Amino acid sequence: MNLYLRYFNDEVIVSNVDEAVGFLKSLNIEDFDVNDDFVKELTDYVDSDSNFPKRYKVKTHYYFIVIKTNASNLDEFKRHNLKSLIESDNTQQKNLSKSHALTDEHNGWYDSQLQFKRVVCDPVTGKSSYRDTTFRALVKARSAMHSYERIVDYLRSRSDIDSRSQFPAAKGKNFTFSYVGENKPEDFSLAEK
């Protein structure tokens, strides 16, 4: 494991605490003493299981950062971080898109499908267990979120569904939907598993 250190535009990848201390001393950071207490604190951080970045305060609003990394040089570190940022941004975009699609109001019919954890009791042993159950319905609603709420309300009201059953969040991957239109389609078939 290596360490990435950055203070403003000065940055480096080092392989141990001694090299990190050498880098920091070479910066001649005003008002920051690279003393034995700091070296012990940095060593404790490096030896810990924490994978979170560590910020060290130099003075008000001035910090330098230390990050544990497997990268062996700055280019590799930046490529990895750029890839992580892109993946994170794509995930956030998908979540935002689904959030908007859930709340966009379009009165009409929604083909909605929900996978939930249904509590099933074994008649022989009397023990209960969770079983992944898919419920699909054509729902008349104001929005996809409204169709989700109607499905969950319906399932909770059914006497054959145990109240301990667990329903996923509407934003999660276990709820899917598509807007079918204002008029109910003639050839739509429901499926419940």
Stockholm file with secondary structure:
# STOCKHOLM 1.0

chainA/1-193         MNLYLRYFNDEVIVSNVDEAVGFLKSLNIEDFDVNDDFVKELTDYVDSDSNFPKRYKVKTHYYFIVIKTNASNLDEFKRHNLKSLIESDNTQQKNLSKSHALTDEHNGWYDSQLQFKRVVCDPVTGKSSYRDTTFRALVKARSAMHSYERIVDYLRSRSDIDSRSQFPAAKGKNFTFSYVGENKPEDFSLAEK
#=GR chainA/1-193 SS CEEEEEETTEEEEESSHHHHHHHHHHHTCTTCCCCHHHHHHHHHHHHSSCCSCEEEEEETTEEEEEEEESCSSHHHHHHHHHHHHHHHHHHHHHHHHHHHHHHCEEEEEEEEEEEEEEEEECTTTCCEEEEEEEEEEEEEEEEHHHHHHHHHHHHHHCTTSCTTCBCCCTTSTTEEEEEEESSCCTTCCCCBC
#=GC SS_cons         CEEEEEETTEEEEESSHHHHHHHHHHHTCTTCCCCHHHHHHHHHHHHSSCCSCEEEEEETTEEEEEEEESCSSHHHHHHHHHHHHHHHHHHHHHHHHHHHHHHCEEEEEEEEEEEEEEEEECTTTCCEEEEEEEEEEEEEEEEHHHHHHHHHHHHHHCTTSCTTCBCCCTTSTTEEEEEEESSCCTTCCCCBC
//
